[in-house]
Amino acid sequence: MLSIKNYTPTFYEDTNKFIEEYKDKLGSLIGRKIDEIWTVHNALDGLFWADCPVIISIEGERLEFCSFRDSELAVTWNEIALEEKLDWYGSSELNLEWRKNAIEKIHHIIGQPIKKMEVIEMRVDSNEKSPWLLGLGFVVEKGFLAIFNAHDETGFSHSRNEQHLYKEI
């Protein structure tokens, strides 16, 4: 998938099914420290390539978050080999690479233990019939990180939005 060798995510758009599947695993992260966050960037200009998974290393275990499809998310564990060259669907025009802790404002959560894990539901817009987008919230001692589906790519936030629903794991 996404031209990443041995990467086989299952995508969810139903929050309850996602929580049922991952509650225990996500809950086991509480109390553990975030070591680093790996994101894909264009090697030529350094821009974040939001279509690829994001890897959050938590005391040696890697949570791999992907929101490649609209209104869905996937989480895998330790499937992606960071040393493998990225080949975006065989495109020779793109030179993509993994970078550690390269997202803005990310350093404040590195090394901090996770106090609480949340699944986040957010509306695409204020229309009650608009689809939900899903994400994960990491509450740490001195901050917050949300990683979420931003309309078929990955988005980040460092603050809570009271319009969203936060379901604690």
Secondary structure, DSSP 8 states (H G I E B T S, - for coil): -TT-TT-----B--HHHHHHHHHHHHHTTTT-BEEEEEEEEETTT--B-TTS-EEEEETTEEEEEE--STT-BEEEES---TTS---GGG-TT--EEEEET-STT-TTTTT-BEEEEEEEEEESSS-TTS-EEEEEEEEETTEEEEEEESSSSEEEESS--TTSEEEE-
